[in-house]
Amino acid sequence: MSVDIHIGDALEHGYGLLRLPRMTSDEFWDFCQDNPTLQVERNAEGDIILMAPSDGWTESRNIALAVQLYKWDESLVNPGIVFGSSAGFTMPNGAERSPDLSWVARDHWNSVAPELRRRFPHISPDFVVEVMSPSDRLKDARTKMDEYLANGVRLGWLIDRKNRTVYVYRPGEAITELVSPSTLSGSPELPGFVADLEQVFLPDAGE
């Protein structure tokens, strides 16, 4: 599928996003398959958002946290499913989002009909993490976290590596802001999971 790219919105907002013409869910899926190297999402209004790739060191910190989450999940009697940044999810509001890191409880995953688990699964993860890149704006990242919670996510971490700050999101609760935490617990939503955030905050030699 060919799509004309318009950069006006990216220039207007100045945070590295390009908005493409609106597509249906099927058209969006085909577009992603035809352009596997692009990082894209689709918002609830049907706008396609082309995102700048994460910088290399931030992505390495994403992986460091993903390894911790995966090891915790493996220790469970009934392990869930850990997803990386390439996984897309169809949210109840119709948006297709790709958190930097996410986890879905096994019982929750199995409750979704098999045909709705294909392509971009029609499910909101139980846990999502967004690790901000230097080009990300806090206002936009927080808006995205609000959308996650409004669509059924039970726990969300927004990690601002530059300022060593974590914003913890839970439905119906005030956002918790933590400055330079060395560890962070996922309980009670992820019982027993304690993340070593020093690995996430670890600066590159050039930072």
HELIX and SHEET records of a PDB file:
HELIX    1   1 GLY A    8  HIS A   13  1                                   6    
HELIX    2   2 SER A   25  ASP A   34  1                                  10    
HELIX    3   3 GLY A   56  GLU A   74  1                                  19    
HELIX    4   4 ARG A  106  ASN A  110  1                                   5    
HELIX    5   5 PRO A  114  LEU A  116  5                                   3    
HELIX    6   6 LEU A  138  ALA A  150  1                                  13    
HELIX    7   7 LEU A  197  PHE A  201  1                                   5    
SHEET    1   A 3 LEU A  18  LEU A  20  0                                        
SHEET    2   A 3 ILE A  48  LEU A  50 -1                                        
SHEET    3   A 3 VAL A  40  ARG A  42 -1                                        
SHEET    1   B 6 ILE A  81  PHE A  83  0                                        
SHEET    2   B 6 LEU A 101  VAL A 104 -1                                        
SHEET    3   B 6 PHE A 127  VAL A 131 -1                                        
SHEET    4   B 6 LEU A 155  ASP A 160  1                                        
SHEET    5   B 6 THR A 165  TYR A 169 -1                                        
SHEET    6   B 6 THR A 176  VAL A 179 -1                                        
SHEET    1   C 2 PHE A  89  THR A  90  0                                        
SHEET    2   C 2 GLU A  96  ARG A  97 -1                                        
SHEET    1   D 2 THR A 183  SER A 185  0                                        
SHEET    2   D 2 VAL A 194  ASP A 196 -1                                        
END                                                                             
